[in-house]
Amino acid sequence: MKVTKEMVVNDCIKQYPKTIGVFTRFKIDSCCGGAVSIEAAAKRDGAPLDAILQALNEAA
């Protein structure tokens, strides 16, 4: 697994640019709200963490 729930959203996008589409699809704020962990962003934006992680790792 390349992407973990502890990874910061902005760092994930920097390291794996193709993941930006996943954040958009799950309605995760990856612009102004991208300075938090993927877990915190999922909780804040009401997205299913397991599904996001799976999709992010597929894109990465």
C-alpha positions as CSV (number, residue, x, y, z in Angstrom):
1,M,0.0,0.0,0.0
2,K,1.6,3.3,-1.1
3,V,-1.1,5.7,0.2
4,T,-2.0,5.5,3.9
5,K,-4.7,7.3,6.0
6,E,-1.9,9.2,7.8
7,M,-0.6,10.7,4.6
8,V,-1.4,14.4,4.1
9,V,-3.7,15.1,1.2
10,N,-1.4,17.7,-0.4
11,D,1.6,15.4,0.0
12,C,-0.3,12.5,-1.6
13,I,-1.2,14.7,-4.7
14,K,2.4,15.9,-5.0
15,Q,3.8,12.4,-4.8
16,Y,1.1,10.8,-6.9
17,P,-0.5,13.5,-9.2
18,K,-3.1,11.0,-10.6
19,T,-4.8,10.9,-7.2
20,I,-6.3,14.3,-7.6
21,G,-9.2,12.8,-9.6
22,V,-9.9,10.4,-6.7
23,F,-10.1,13.3,-4.2
24,T,-12.4,15.1,-6.6
25,R,-14.6,12.1,-7.1
26,F,-15.1,11.6,-3.3
27,K,-15.7,15.4,-2.9
28,I,-12.6,15.8,-0.7
29,D,-11.4,19.4,-0.5
30,S,-7.8,19.0,-1.7
31,C,-7.2,22.7,-2.3
32,C,-7.8,24.8,0.8
33,G,-8.4,21.7,3.0
34,G,-5.5,19.7,1.8
35,A,-3.2,20.3,4.7
36,V,-4.7,17.5,6.8
37,S,-4.4,13.7,6.8
38,I,-6.5,11.7,4.4
39,E,-8.3,10.2,7.4
40,A,-9.2,13.7,8.8
41,A,-10.2,14.9,5.3
42,A,-12.5,11.9,4.8
43,K,-14.1,12.4,8.2
44,R,-14.5,16.1,7.6
45,D,-16.0,15.8,4.2
46,G,-18.1,12.7,4.9
47,A,-16.4,10.2,2.6
48,P,-15.8,6.5,3.2
49,L,-12.1,6.1,4.2
50,D,-11.6,2.5,3.0
51,A,-13.1,3.2,-0.4
52,I,-10.9,6.3,-0.8
53,L,-7.7,4.5,0.2
54,Q,-8.4,1.7,-2.2
55,A,-9.1,4.2,-5.1
56,L,-6.0,6.3,-4.2
57,N,-3.7,3.2,-4.2
58,E,-5.1,2.1,-7.5
59,A,-4.5,5.6,-9.0
60,A,-1.0,5.8,-7.4
